[in-house]
Amino acid sequence: MKHYFLTYGLLSMLAAVSLPAMSEESVSIEGATYQPVEVNGQRYYLKDSGTRTRTARSADGASASPGLYIGDIVRRDAVEPELRVNGGILVKASEPEAQAIAQRYGLQVQNNIGGIALLNATGSTDLRQLAARLQQEGHEVEIEVSGPLLRPN
């Protein structure tokens, strides 16, 4: 019985280490290659456009998550339609806070209603990295993605 628990414990630890690594691999959907990426706390798949190097390397040489830029195409799964990253970032902030954030990060305040600011980034801004910085500062943040019915191509 003791051997059983030891074996089970080792297998559980091995599964915990190997399953996340396996889930970070690219997938092919409708002939296009997609990389998994987290957006707004949810898993999406980022379409590989082949126009820029997507994956940075961390200090230990491991593959880091890809960046997310204006115009990138993401999808939730193989069934749902593609969505486009439009460069908008929603931030829970007062108007003065939103202005300060915009100035600090080179963004434009498009709107601020009820303490929710819509900030627009430039094409060279990694939106995932920006959202992470804002979250570290204590702001609630959401990256905007648009479906085909919301914003035409």
C-alpha positions as CSV (number, residue, x, y, z in Angstrom):
1,M,0.0,0.0,0.0
2,K,2.9,2.4,0.8
3,H,4.4,1.7,-2.6
4,Y,1.0,2.6,-4.2
5,F,0.9,6.0,-2.6
6,L,4.5,6.7,-3.5
7,T,3.9,5.8,-7.1
8,Y,0.7,7.7,-7.3
9,G,2.4,10.8,-5.7
10,L,5.3,10.6,-8.2
11,L,2.9,10.2,-11.2
12,S,0.8,13.2,-10.0
13,M,3.9,15.4,-9.7
14,L,5.1,14.3,-13.2
15,A,1.7,15.0,-14.7
16,A,1.6,18.5,-13.1
17,V,5.0,19.3,-14.6
18,S,4.5,17.8,-18.1
19,L,0.9,18.7,-18.9
20,P,1.4,22.5,-18.9
21,A,4.4,22.2,-21.1
22,M,2.5,20.1,-23.6
23,S,-0.4,22.6,-23.7
24,E,2.0,25.4,-24.8
25,E,2.6,23.8,-28.2
26,S,1.4,25.3,-31.5
27,V,-1.8,24.0,-33.0
28,S,-3.1,23.9,-36.6
29,I,-6.6,25.1,-37.3
30,E,-7.9,25.3,-40.9
31,G,-4.4,25.1,-42.2
32,A,-3.1,28.0,-40.1
33,T,-0.7,27.7,-37.2
34,Y,-1.7,29.2,-33.8
35,Q,0.2,29.6,-30.6
36,P,-1.6,29.5,-27.2
37,V,-1.7,32.8,-25.5
38,E,-3.5,34.1,-22.4
39,V,-5.7,37.2,-23.0
40,N,-7.8,38.7,-20.2
41,G,-7.3,35.5,-18.1
42,Q,-8.6,33.2,-20.8
43,R,-6.8,30.9,-23.2
44,Y,-6.8,32.1,-26.9
45,Y,-4.9,30.9,-29.9
46,L,-2.8,33.5,-31.7
47,K,-2.5,33.1,-35.4
48,D,1.1,33.0,-36.7
49,S,1.3,35.6,-39.3
50,G,5.0,35.0,-40.0
51,T,5.7,38.7,-40.1
52,R,7.6,38.9,-36.8
53,T,9.2,36.8,-34.3
54,R,6.5,36.0,-31.8
55,T,8.1,34.2,-28.9
56,A,10.7,35.8,-26.7
57,R,13.1,33.8,-24.6
58,S,13.2,34.2,-20.8
59,A,16.4,34.4,-18.9
60,D,16.6,30.6,-18.4
61,G,16.2,30.0,-22.1
62,A,12.6,28.8,-21.9
63,S,10.1,29.9,-24.3
64,A,8.0,32.8,-23.0
65,S,4.4,33.6,-24.1
66,P,4.1,35.5,-27.4
67,G,3.4,39.2,-27.5
68,L,0.0,40.6,-28.6
69,Y,-0.1,43.6,-31.0
70,I,-2.7,45.6,-32.9
71,G,-4.0,43.6,-35.9
72,D,-3.2,40.2,-34.5
73,I,-5.7,37.5,-35.0
74,V,-6.8,35.3,-32.1
75,R,-9.5,32.7,-31.6
76,R,-10.9,30.8,-28.6
77,D,-11.0,27.4,-30.4
78,A,-11.4,25.8,-33.8
79,V,-15.2,26.4,-33.9
80,E,-15.5,30.1,-32.9
81,P,-14.6,32.8,-35.5
82,E,-11.3,34.7,-35.5
83,L,-11.1,37.9,-33.5
84,R,-8.9,40.9,-34.2
85,V,-6.8,42.7,-31.6
86,N,-7.7,46.4,-32.1
87,G,-5.3,48.1,-29.7
88,G,-7.9,49.2,-27.1
89,I,-7.4,48.6,-23.4
90,L,-10.1,49.0,-20.9
91,V,-8.8,50.2,-17.5
92,K,-10.8,50.8,-14.4
93,A,-9.6,54.3,-13.5
94,S,-10.8,57.8,-12.9
95,E,-10.3,60.4,-15.5
96,P,-7.1,61.9,-13.9
97,E,-5.7,58.4,-13.4
98,A,-6.5,57.5,-17.0
99,Q,-4.7,60.6,-18.3
100,A,-1.7,59.8,-16.1
101,I,-1.6,56.2,-17.4
102,A,-1.9,57.4,-21.0
103,Q,0.9,59.9,-20.5
104,R,3.2,57.3,-18.8
105,Y,2.8,54.6,-21.4
106,G,2.3,56.7,-24.6
107,L,-1.4,55.8,-25.0
108,Q,-4.4,57.9,-26.0
109,V,-7.5,58.3,-23.9
110,Q,-10.4,57.6,-26.2
111,N,-13.2,57.7,-23.6
112,N,-13.8,57.5,-19.9
113,I,-17.3,56.6,-18.7
114,G,-18.2,55.6,-15.2
115,G,-14.6,55.1,-14.2
116,I,-13.8,52.8,-17.1
117,A,-11.3,54.3,-19.5
118,L,-10.7,53.2,-23.1
119,L,-7.1,53.7,-23.9
120,N,-5.6,53.2,-27.4
121,A,-2.1,51.9,-27.9
122,T,0.2,52.2,-30.9
123,G,1.0,49.3,-33.3
124,S,4.4,48.6,-31.7
125,T,2.9,48.2,-28.1
126,D,2.9,44.7,-26.7
127,L,-0.6,44.8,-25.2
128,R,-0.1,41.7,-23.0
129,Q,3.0,43.3,-21.5
130,L,1.3,46.6,-21.0
131,A,-1.7,44.9,-19.4
132,A,0.6,43.0,-17.0
133,R,2.3,46.3,-16.0
134,L,-1.0,48.0,-15.3
135,Q,-2.2,45.0,-13.3
136,Q,1.0,45.2,-11.2
137,E,0.1,48.8,-10.5
138,G,-3.2,47.6,-9.1
139,H,-5.5,48.5,-12.1
140,E,-8.2,46.2,-13.5
141,V,-7.4,45.8,-17.2
142,E,-9.0,44.1,-20.2
143,I,-7.5,43.9,-23.7
144,E,-10.2,44.5,-26.4
145,V,-10.7,41.9,-29.2
146,S,-13.3,42.4,-31.9
147,G,-15.3,39.9,-33.8
148,P,-16.2,40.1,-37.4
149,L,-19.7,41.6,-36.7
150,L,-18.2,44.3,-34.4
151,R,-15.5,45.6,-36.6
152,P,-15.2,44.9,-40.4
153,N,-11.9,43.8,-41.9
